[in-house]
Amino acid sequence: MAERLIDGQRGQRYGEVLAVYAKDDEFFAEVFGTQLLNDCPAELWDTLEVPALMEQLGALFVKLNGPRHWVLDGFGSKRAPVDPVMASFNGLEMRRIAILELGKMPMQIPYIDRKVDRGAIFFFDAGKPVFELVNPEGLAYVLQAYCVSVDPTINEDNLGDLGAKLNLPEGWTYRTRILEEELVIDTSDTLATVLQDELENSYTLPF
């Protein structure tokens, strides 16, 4: 049984910088994040500029991923998938936390899942709501974080209505349910499968 080490994460704000590089004929992104370092203060986040970050990181492209808020409740132990290099972007402290495999498409595309080596364990509490995108095959991707950069009106209280804002692909549905028991998503030793909707909210498969 996975052990929960960090609690009280639902609603916590964070931001990420995705630095995109090429290897052979495919692309990958190094993910830098503020998670567990700071709450991604707006006065620092708003100063970030893509060209300057590209130069600083030597990247082909940089994606500002956030600000975001967790929709999970806690974390377990974390395996560092990459050397956790510290970085400062205009005074905003971040840590390199994961590698995102982009394949032949250098940017994330809504409703297309990706593999990410994040080495993490996520906990969702019994009795709390979870929000899911369900594909035509019945696979349910659990909302792990909502984004406020594309649609700043999204908040924890209106996530149940998020489906009405999405242009879902044919056969996809959005649903809300209350967990009858704790949900643990353990990708500490495997690649996680993640996707985003067109509002850049992030979802993960629970296995």
Secondary structure, DSSP 4 states (H G I P E B T S, - for coil): -PPEEE---TT-EEEEEEEEEEETTEEEEEEEE-TTT----HHHHTT--HHHHHHHHT-SEEEEEEEEEE-S-EEE----SS---EEEETTEEEEEEEEEEEET-SS--TT--EEEE---EEEE-TTSEEEEEE-TT--EEEEEEEESSS-TT--GGGGGGGGGG--PPTT-EEEEEE-SS-EEEE-SSS-EEEEE-TT--EEE---
